[in-house]
Amino acid sequence: MRTRIAKYRRTTPDDRSDFTIGCRILTQPFFLPQANWIPVPENWAPNIVSFKGYSTDEPDGLRLWEAVQDAMSAPAPYGFREEQARYGEPIPVRPRLGQGAFRVLVTDNYHRRCAITREKTLPALDAAHIRPFADGGTHEASNGVLLRRDIHSLFDAGYVTITPEMKFEVSHRIREEFENGRDYYALQGRAISMPDDPIRRPEHATLTWHNENRFLG
């Protein structure tokens, strides 16, 4: 596998560096009946190994977009119509990541380290929602933080929180209810590590929501 990667990276076959292998996740796929399948654009090469996209600012991209719109608006066969009737007419919505994509995105945003403890054992880490999806939260990067699993559990239960000032705070209820918590109190007031991209950092309003609606104080 390393030899194949080195080939695509155009390095020497004996390159032993730590390759970063990326991936792309489809978050909003749609499926068309075979009769509506769209021909592959002429300028699409079958040996493409890096990301390629199309823009509606370019002729090929505009033609592809129009073909997709035509295919989506075509009469649906039986079964597709039945499903549409069950849920009503399609309406424009704000794109939202799925749970799987959310987990990958948050994990990478925090460089695969717990934002509080800096733990980097990946199986012990969770992509936590600051505001739970069931309570109006979204699968967006700004609503996520990577936490060690025990801290994630405490975070969801309200025993710990992250303040709008990006500091870790521990509730006095841990000591009162469990007569323990020394390891967590040692982290009290620690500044969390944050994603490099400011847009992907926790939102002030979302952290305020957790402090006011989940944190036990």
ZIMO-V327798 format. One record per backbone hydrogen bond with DSSP energy under -0.5 kcal/mol. NH is the residue of the N-H (numbers start at 1). CO is the residue of the C=O. Records with the same first field share a line. If there is no record, write none. Layout:
NH=CO, CO
//
This chain:
5=1
6=2
7=3
8=4
9=5
10=6, 7
11=6
15=12
19=17
21=19
22=20
27=25
36=33
37=34
44=41
45=43
48=45
58=55
62=58
63=59
64=60
65=61
66=62
67=63
68=64
69=65
70=66
71=67
72=68
73=69
74=70, 71
80=77
81=77
83=79
84=80
85=81
86=82
87=83
88=84
102=98
103=99
104=100
105=101
106=102
107=103
108=104
109=105
110=106
111=108
112=107
113=110
114=119
115=146
118=114
122=120
124=121
125=122
126=147
128=126, 145
130=143
132=130
135=132
136=133
137=132
140=138
143=140
144=141
145=128
147=126, 145
149=124
152=148
153=149
154=150
155=151
156=152
157=153
158=154, 155
159=154
160=154
161=169
163=167
166=163
168=190
169=161
171=159
174=171
176=172
177=173
178=174
179=175
180=174
184=181
185=181
186=182
187=184
188=185
189=168
190=187
192=166
193=115
198=196
200=197
201=198
203=142
207=203
208=204
209=205
210=206
211=207
212=208
213=209
214=210
215=210
216=158
//
